[in-house]
Amino acid sequence: MGVIMKDWKVLVLDLDGTLLCCEGEVSPQNIHALDCVRESGVEIVIATGRCFAECKHILDEIQHEGACITAGGSQLTESNGKGIARDVVNQEIAKEVTDYILQGGHRCLLLKDSTACETDYVLVGDAPLHHASHWWFDTLNISVHEIREVGEDPWPEDTLRVGAVAEERGLLPIAKELEPKLQGRARLQHWSAVTATHATESSTHLLEVFAHSVSKWTMLERYLGNQLDSTKVVAIGDGLNDIELFKGAGLSIVMENANEHVQGFADVVTGHHNKHGFADAMHRWIIPT
């Protein structure tokens, strides 16, 4: 596809596998490119699978001031973490998914809206917490509240995501069994964890269930409202949760490190996230010369 330089208004930017390298860091080249995008007058909207607490240090590093679409599209916050909008998981569906995860021998991770309750995650069950989750929570100083049964959850109305972390062979059968049962009622994703896999040197798999309407694009629509002109929106990412963005944006840019399925939804492919592919894309297609 030949890309014509346009007067872009909004850049929707993924973090892991896109702006961040496999070490979870932002290169000087990518920071410089971000600064150039800002100077050109394009609004930057962060859109990540992380919750706000998990990406706050990155937002500070890149000096982001603006909207943040977090938790895969289930929450919209300001850059200081103040909540603007959210989509929570139905309580009955949350219990149903939690039961499946517990029966499979895994710890269930309930991501909470920390603007409405006193923790980032509620951990359900007695199974050992996967070492990737230990590393993630400890590294990012994430707050957790542990319970044995889902009925003990102090904040059942504030669940943004129901999930689990384990090796693929343990979670894939659960995901395949749940997917048809949740069709039309909730949104299910299962995929490999990029940063956690690298840091823990193991094959780590994520199972995530959201409210049915959740996506990064639908939350972008809520944020921009009548001001949304999809032809003036650029989206860049690498994961399954970026596909709806790619479908809606006027220009969709996918990272070289994305799998072939995800790449098939994008207009153009840029370089690898470990080789400043984000910066290359900005200078090639977004920043006026």
C-alpha positions in Angstrom: 0.0 0.0 0.0 1.3 3.5 -0.9 0.8 5.7 2.1 0.1 9.4 1.5 1.2 11.8 4.2 -2.0 13.4 5.7 -2.9 15.9 8.4 -3.2 13.2 11.1 -5.1 14.2 14.2 -4.7 11.3 16.6 -2.1 8.6 17.1 -3.3 5.6 19.1 -0.2 3.9 20.5 0.2 0.4 22.0 3.0 -0.2 24.5 4.3 -3.8 24.8 5.7 -5.1 21.6 5.3 -1.7 20.0 6.8 1.3 21.9 8.6 -0.9 24.4 11.5 -3.3 23.5 11.5 -6.8 25.0 13.1 -5.5 28.1 10.1 -3.3 28.7 12.1 -0.1 28.0 11.6 2.9 25.6 14.6 3.6 23.4 15.9 7.2 23.0 15.0 6.9 19.3 11.4 6.2 20.2 11.2 9.0 22.8 12.6 11.4 20.2 10.0 10.3 17.7 7.2 10.7 20.2 8.4 14.3 20.9 8.3 15.0 17.1 4.8 13.6 16.9 3.7 15.9 19.7 5.4 18.9 18.1 3.5 18.3 14.9 0.2 18.7 16.7 -1.0 15.1 16.7 -2.8 14.0 19.9 -1.3 10.8 21.4 -3.6 8.3 23.0 -2.0 5.4 24.8 -3.9 2.2 24.3 -2.5 -0.8 26.2 -3.4 -4.1 27.7 -1.8 -3.0 31.0 -3.9 -1.5 33.8 -2.9 2.1 34.7 -0.7 1.0 37.7 1.2 -1.2 35.4 2.1 1.5 32.9 2.3 4.6 35.1 6.1 4.5 35.1 6.2 4.4 31.3 3.7 7.3 31.1 6.0 9.3 33.4 9.1 8.4 31.3 7.6 9.5 28.0 6.0 12.5 29.7 2.5 11.6 28.4 -0.2 14.1 29.1 -3.5 13.0 27.8 -5.9 10.1 27.6 -5.0 6.5 28.4 -7.0 3.5 27.2 -5.9 0.7 29.6 -6.8 -2.9 30.4 -7.3 -3.8 26.8 -10.0 -1.1 26.3 -12.0 -1.7 29.5 -10.9 1.6 31.1 -10.3 5.2 30.1 -8.2 7.4 32.4 -6.4 10.7 32.4 -2.6 10.6 32.5 -2.8 11.0 36.3 -4.9 7.9 36.6 -8.3 9.6 37.2 -11.0 7.4 35.8 -13.2 8.7 32.9 -15.0 5.6 31.7 -15.0 1.9 32.2 -16.7 -1.4 31.1 -16.8 -4.0 33.9 -17.4 -7.7 33.6 -20.9 -9.0 34.5 -20.7 -10.5 38.0 -22.2 -13.8 37.0 -19.9 -14.2 34.0 -16.9 -13.3 36.3 -17.9 -16.1 38.6 -18.4 -18.6 35.8 -15.0 -17.9 34.3 -13.3 -17.9 37.7 -14.8 -21.3 38.5 -13.4 -22.7 35.2 -9.9 -21.3 36.0 -9.9 -22.7 39.5 -11.1 -26.1 38.4 -8.2 -26.1 35.9 -5.8 -25.8 38.8 -4.8 -22.2 38.3 -5.0 -19.0 40.4 -7.6 -16.5 39.0 -6.6 -12.9 38.6 -9.4 -10.3 38.8 -8.2 -7.0 37.6 -10.0 -4.2 39.5 -10.8 -0.6 38.8 -8.4 0.8 41.4 -10.1 4.2 41.2 -13.1 2.6 42.8 -11.6 0.0 45.3 -8.5 -0.5 47.3 -6.4 -2.8 45.2 -5.2 -3.5 41.6 -5.9 -7.2 41.6 -8.0 -9.7 43.6 -6.3 -13.1 43.5 -8.7 -16.1 43.9 -7.9 -19.6 44.9 -5.2 -21.6 46.6 -3.1 -22.6 43.5 0.4 -21.3 43.4 0.8 -18.0 41.7 2.6 -18.4 38.4 6.2 -17.2 38.6 5.6 -14.7 35.7 2.8 -13.1 37.8 5.1 -13.0 40.8 7.7 -11.2 38.7 5.2 -8.8 37.2 3.6 -7.8 40.5 6.9 -7.5 42.4 8.6 -5.5 39.6 5.8 -3.0 39.2 4.8 -2.9 42.8 1.2 -3.9 42.1 -1.2 -4.2 45.0 -3.1 -7.5 45.4 -5.8 -8.8 47.7 -6.0 -12.6 48.2 -9.2 -14.6 48.7 -10.0 -18.3 48.6 -13.4 -18.2 46.8 -14.9 -15.6 44.4 -17.8 -15.0 46.8 -15.3 -13.4 49.2 -14.5 -10.6 46.7 -15.1 -7.3 48.5 -15.5 -5.5 45.1 -17.5 -7.7 42.8 -18.9 -4.8 40.8 -15.5 -3.4 39.9 -13.9 -6.2 37.8 -12.4 -5.0 34.5 -10.9 -8.3 33.5 -11.0 -12.0 34.6 -7.8 -13.8 33.8 -5.1 -16.4 34.5 -1.4 -16.8 33.7 0.2 -20.2 33.1 2.0 -22.3 30.6 0.1 -22.6 27.3 -0.5 -26.3 27.7 -2.4 -25.5 30.9 -4.5 -22.6 29.7 -5.2 -23.4 26.1 -7.8 -26.2 26.8 -9.6 -23.9 29.2 -9.7 -21.1 26.6 -11.0 -23.5 24.0 -13.8 -24.7 26.3 -14.8 -21.3 27.4 -14.8 -19.6 24.0 -18.1 -21.0 22.7 -19.7 -20.7 26.1 -19.0 -17.0 26.3 -19.8 -16.2 22.6 -22.1 -13.2 22.5 -21.8 -12.6 26.3 -18.1 -11.7 26.9 -14.9 -11.1 25.0 -12.2 -13.8 25.4 -8.5 -13.5 24.4 -5.7 -15.9 25.0 -2.1 -15.2 23.8 1.5 -15.3 24.8 3.0 -12.6 27.1 5.8 -10.8 25.5 7.6 -9.0 28.3 6.9 -11.7 31.0 8.0 -14.5 28.7 11.3 -12.7 28.1 12.0 -11.9 31.7 11.0 -15.3 33.2 12.6 -17.3 30.3 9.5 -19.5 30.0 6.5 -19.9 27.7 3.9 -17.8 29.4 0.3 -17.7 28.3 -2.5 -15.3 29.2 -6.2 -16.0 29.4 -8.3 -12.8 29.6 -12.1 -12.2 29.7 -13.7 -8.8 29.3 -17.1 -7.3 29.0 -18.5 -8.1 25.5 -18.2 -4.6 24.1 -14.6 -4.0 25.2 -11.9 -3.1 22.7 -9.4 -0.3 22.3 -11.4 1.1 19.4 -14.8 1.2 21.2 -13.1 3.1 24.1 -11.5 5.5 21.6 -15.0 6.1 20.2 -16.3 6.9 23.7 -13.4 9.2 24.3 -13.5 11.2 21.1 -17.3 11.1 20.6 -18.5 13.5 17.9 -15.0 14.6 17.3 -13.9 11.2 16.0 -12.8 11.3 12.3 -11.5 7.8 11.7 -9.7 8.9 8.5 -7.5 11.1 10.6 -6.6 8.4 13.1 -3.4 6.4 13.0 -3.1 3.2 15.1 0.2 1.3 15.7 0.4 -2.0 17.6 1.3 -5.7 17.5 -1.3 -7.8 19.3 -4.7 -9.3 19.1 -6.1 -6.5 21.1 -5.0 -4.0 18.4 -7.0 -5.6 15.6 -10.2 -3.6 16.2 -8.0 -0.4 16.1 -6.5 -1.5 12.8 -10.0 -2.0 11.4 -11.2 1.4 12.4 -8.2 3.7 11.9 -7.5 5.6 8.7 -3.9 4.2 8.8 -2.9 1.1 10.7 0.7 0.2 11.3 1.8 -3.2 12.6 5.1 -4.1 14.0 7.4 -6.7 12.3 7.3 -8.8 15.5 3.5 -9.3 15.3 2.3 -12.6 14.1 1.0 -13.1 10.6 -2.6 -13.2 11.7 -2.4 -9.7 13.3 -0.3 -8.4 10.4 -3.0 -9.3 8.0 -5.3 -6.6 9.4 -2.8 -3.7 9.0 -2.2 -1.3 6.1 1.6 -1.3 6.5 4.4 -3.0 8.4 7.2 -1.2 10.2 10.3 -2.6 11.9 10.8 -4.8 14.9 10.1 -3.4 18.4 13.6 -4.2 19.4 15.0 -2.1 16.6 13.1 1.1 17.1 10.3 0.2 14.6 8.0 2.7 16.2 10.4 5.6 15.5 10.9 4.4 11.9 7.2 4.4 11.3 6.7 7.9 12.7 9.4 9.4 10.6 8.3 7.5 7.5 4.5 8.1 7.6 3.5 10.6 10.4 6.0 13.3 11.1 6.0 16.0 8.4 9.3 16.4 6.7 
